[in-house]
Each structure stands twice: as structure tokens, then as C-alpha cells.
């Protein structure tokens, strides 16, 4: 009788399901602004968003909007909300923290 032996699977790269999220925080509210495969890309996006906020600092103060803080954290694909969409850098100026 012939037996079928399973083929060994190559190991998956570590952190295959891990993405890097740029998180915008205003007060106690947090929103995922953007998601990247690499941490370096997420750090670059965080720096760009912070620069945009600094560039419009006078306008933000004039409209009395709270200033968002940006951070980078690992996130799993399964943790993304279903209706998630990227957040514009200054999207909070539309009157709500979009």
C-alpha cells in the first residue's frame, strides 16, 4: 500500500500579518491614518503629517481645532475596521476629526 507524505511547508516570514499603522490622536480619540508594510515608510508618513500640522499651525490655532498627535504602532490586518479608509493629514480641519 502506498502512503502519501505531506510536503514540508517553508516557514512563513516572521510578522507576515503585521502592518505598521500611523495613528492620529486627538484627545482620547484615536484613528488609523494610514497603514504600511514597513516601519520606515510609516515613520516617514508620520514625519510628513507632523510637518503638515506645523505648517498650518497658525490656521489650526485660529480655528480652535485640537492639534492631532501622530504615532506609529504595529497592527494586524484583522484589527483594521471594515470601513477603514486613509485619513487626510489635515482632514480634521473640516470641522470634525474625520
Backbone as CSV, one residue per row, in Angstrom:
resi,resn,N_x,N_y,N_z,CA_x,CA_y,CA_z,C_x,C_y,C_z
1,UNK,0.835,-1.165,0.000,0.000,0.000,0.000,0.892,1.243,0.000
2,UNK,0.498,2.234,-0.748,1.266,3.455,-0.864,0.735,4.477,0.129
3,UNK,1.651,5.181,0.781,1.238,6.247,1.704,1.652,7.591,1.122
4,UNK,0.857,8.559,1.409,1.151,9.909,0.931,1.730,10.707,2.090
5,UNK,2.911,11.201,1.883,3.576,12.001,2.911,3.392,13.475,2.573
6,UNK,3.001,14.295,3.533,2.843,15.725,3.253,4.205,16.376,3.003
7,UNK,4.201,17.343,2.116,5.425,18.084,1.843,5.653,19.090,2.972
8,UNK,6.895,19.262,3.368,7.155,20.253,4.415,6.910,21.665,3.887
9,UNK,6.257,22.469,4.678,5.999,23.854,4.290,7.171,24.732,4.719
10,UNK,7.552,25.657,3.856,8.610,26.583,4.289,8.047,27.499,5.371
11,UNK,8.866,27.876,6.333,8.360,28.748,7.404,7.970,30.119,6.849
12,UNK,6.884,30.659,7.375,6.456,31.998,6.961,7.390,33.030,7.557
13,UNK,7.628,34.101,6.844,8.462,35.153,7.420,7.811,35.685,8.695
14,UNK,8.617,36.011,9.647,8.111,36.491,10.930,7.390,37.828,10.732
15,UNK,6.243,37.962,11.371,5.488,39.194,11.271,4.794,39.358,9.931
16,UNK,4.492,38.244,9.257,3.884,38.316,7.939,2.540,39.037,7.971
17,UNK,1.793,38.905,9.060,0.484,39.543,9.169,0.578,40.936,9.797
18,UNK,1.770,41.337,10.195,1.930,42.617,10.879,2.121,43.744,9.886
19,UNK,1.334,44.793,10.086,1.466,46.018,9.317,1.849,47.124,10.290
20,UNK,2.245,48.265,9.774,2.591,49.403,10.612,1.580,50.507,10.364
21,UNK,0.930,50.952,11.409,-0.114,51.965,11.306,0.383,53.309,11.822
22,UNK,0.025,54.355,11.104,0.226,55.722,11.583,-1.087,56.087,12.256
23,UNK,-1.026,56.391,13.547,-2.226,56.631,14.338,-2.308,58.108,14.700
24,UNK,-3.460,58.717,14.400,-3.720,60.109,14.751,-4.522,60.129,16.042
25,UNK,-4.073,60.934,16.996,-4.737,61.026,18.294,-5.129,62.474,18.563
26,UNK,-6.407,62.660,18.880,-6.917,63.966,19.296,-7.685,63.712,20.583
27,UNK,-7.147,64.220,21.697,-7.768,63.952,22.993,-7.706,62.466,23.296
28,UNK,-8.871,61.849,23.516,-8.926,60.412,23.782,-9.313,59.607,22.552
29,UNK,-9.542,60.289,21.425,-9.958,59.633,20.191,-8.736,59.285,19.355
30,UNK,-8.689,58.043,18.902,-7.609,57.587,18.035,-8.199,57.082,16.735
31,UNK,-7.539,57.416,15.634,-7.932,56.928,14.313,-6.687,56.446,13.595
32,UNK,-6.827,55.401,12.813,-5.717,54.925,11.995,-5.677,55.799,10.752
33,UNK,-4.599,56.546,10.604,-4.482,57.478,9.487,-4.036,56.767,8.211
34,UNK,-3.085,55.853,8.323,-2.554,55.161,7.151,-1.892,53.880,7.615
35,UNK,-1.743,52.922,6.712,-1.153,51.626,7.024,-0.054,51.332,6.015
36,UNK,1.078,50.809,6.505,2.227,50.487,5.655,2.768,49.109,5.991
37,UNK,3.471,48.507,5.035,4.104,47.201,5.255,5.410,47.342,6.031
38,UNK,6.086,48.471,5.889,7.365,48.630,6.584,7.284,49.766,7.612
39,UNK,8.058,49.624,8.658,8.084,50.634,9.723,8.688,51.942,9.218
40,UNK,9.694,51.846,8.365,10.337,53.051,7.835,9.355,53.908,7.034
41,UNK,8.522,53.255,6.224,7.515,54.009,5.469,6.526,54.686,6.413
42,UNK,6.140,53.996,7.469,5.205,54.569,8.439,5.845,55.755,9.167
43,UNK,7.113,55.643,9.519,7.808,56.751,10.187,7.925,57.961,9.263
44,UNK,8.182,57.721,7.981,8.248,58.820,7.015,6.889,59.510,6.888
45,UNK,5.820,58.745,6.852,4.480,59.325,6.758,4.143,60.115,8.017
46,UNK,4.518,59.584,9.176,4.274,60.307,10.434,5.007,61.647,10.428
47,UNK,6.246,61.656,9.960,7.015,62.897,9.894,6.367,63.886,8.925
48,UNK,5.873,63.398,7.783,5.212,64.266,6.813,3.945,64.871,7.408
49,UNK,3.137,64.054,8.094,1.903,64.554,8.703,2.202,65.583,9.789
50,UNK,3.214,65.331,10.591,3.598,66.297,11.625,4.064,67.604,10.998
51,UNK,4.773,67.527,9.874,5.225,68.735,9.175,4.032,69.516,8.622
52,UNK,3.020,68.820,8.132,1.816,69.490,7.634,1.095,70.231,8.762
53,UNK,1.026,69.602,9.919,0.378,70.243,11.071,1.176,71.479,11.489
54,UNK,2.511,71.375,11.510,3.336,72.534,11.855,3.174,73.660,10.844
55,UNK,3.057,73.310,9.557,2.923,74.330,8.508,1.610,75.104,8.646
56,UNK,0.579,74.445,9.129,-0.727,75.086,9.272,-1.057,75.399,10.732
57,UNK,-0.027,75.518,11.552,-0.205,75.746,12.990,-1.022,77.007,13.285
58,UNK,-0.759,78.077,12.541,-1.482,79.329,12.764,-2.969,79.154,12.441
59,UNK,-3.272,78.496,11.337,-4.657,78.265,10.951,-5.370,77.361,11.964
60,UNK,-4.678,76.365,12.438,-5.266,75.448,13.425,-5.598,76.203,14.705
61,UNK,-4.694,77.063,15.150,-4.947,77.841,16.363,-6.104,78.816,16.153
62,UNK,-6.172,79.401,14.961,-7.215,80.372,14.648,-8.603,79.721,14.632
63,UNK,-8.693,78.494,14.143,-9.982,77.795,14.081,-10.306,77.050,15.368
64,UNK,-9.393,77.130,16.322,-9.570,76.499,17.637,-9.818,74.990,17.546
65,UNK,-9.147,74.375,16.604,-9.216,72.921,16.460,-8.134,72.285,17.319
66,UNK,-8.409,71.140,17.918,-7.348,70.460,18.656,-6.299,69.923,17.680
67,UNK,-5.068,69.970,18.092,-3.961,69.535,17.235,-3.771,68.023,17.386
68,UNK,-3.771,67.285,16.277,-3.564,65.836,16.381,-2.101,65.508,16.639
69,UNK,-1.889,64.416,17.333,-0.548,63.865,17.514,-0.491,62.575,16.715
70,UNK,0.632,62.314,16.094,0.780,61.126,15.265,1.799,60.192,15.888
71,UNK,1.485,58.898,15.856,2.399,57.881,16.358,2.369,56.691,15.403
72,UNK,3.322,55.793,15.573,3.421,54.592,14.741,3.356,53.379,15.660
73,UNK,2.538,52.397,15.272,2.394,51.182,16.066,2.133,49.999,15.141
74,UNK,2.572,48.806,15.539,2.260,47.628,14.723,0.777,47.286,14.858
75,UNK,0.206,46.761,13.789,-1.197,46.387,13.781,-1.358,45.164,12.885
76,UNK,-2.306,44.316,13.235,-2.599,43.166,12.379,-3.681,43.553,11.382
77,UNK,-3.654,42.933,10.241,-4.650,43.213,9.204,-6.060,42.976,9.732
78,UNK,-6.231,41.974,10.584,-7.549,41.647,11.131,-8.070,42.735,12.077
79,UNK,-7.186,43.580,12.602,-7.602,44.630,13.539,-8.080,45.906,12.844
80,UNK,-7.929,45.987,11.527,-8.410,47.161,10.803,-9.939,47.141,10.755
81,UNK,-10.578,48.271,11.009,-12.041,48.317,10.889,-12.474,48.032,9.449
82,UNK,-13.662,47.469,9.279,-14.144,47.110,7.945,-14.218,48.293,6.991
83,UNK,-14.754,49.383,7.439,-14.952,50.543,6.565,-13.797,51.537,6.670
84,UNK,-12.613,51.057,7.014,-11.473,51.953,7.191,-11.063,52.561,5.858
85,UNK,-10.707,53.828,5.903,-10.123,54.500,4.744,-9.040,55.440,5.263
86,UNK,-8.036,55.748,4.448,-6.951,56.617,4.902,-7.472,57.989,5.333
87,UNK,-6.810,58.559,6.311,-7.190,59.853,6.867,-6.293,60.935,6.267
88,UNK,-6.866,62.005,5.699,-6.027,63.086,5.184,-5.222,63.727,6.314
89,UNK,-4.071,64.269,5.990,-3.203,64.855,7.014,-3.912,65.976,7.764
90,UNK,-4.642,66.813,7.064,-5.350,67.926,7.715,-6.862,67.740,7.609
91,UNK,-7.319,66.508,7.558,-8.741,66.226,7.450,-9.542,66.701,8.640
92,UNK,-8.884,66.910,9.773,-9.585,67.357,10.972,-10.032,68.807,10.856
93,UNK,-9.567,69.527,9.838,-9.972,70.930,9.679,-11.371,71.078,9.064
94,UNK,-11.975,69.977,8.638,-13.314,70.049,8.073,-14.390,70.160,9.133
95,UNK,-14.011,70.375,10.352,-14.979,70.558,11.425,-15.126,69.353,12.317
96,UNK,-14.585,68.233,11.928,-14.669,67.016,12.736,-13.415,66.194,12.507
97,UNK,-13.096,65.403,13.478,-11.944,64.510,13.371,-12.379,63.324,12.506
98,UNK,-12.210,63.457,11.209,-12.732,62.504,10.230,-12.143,61.149,10.446
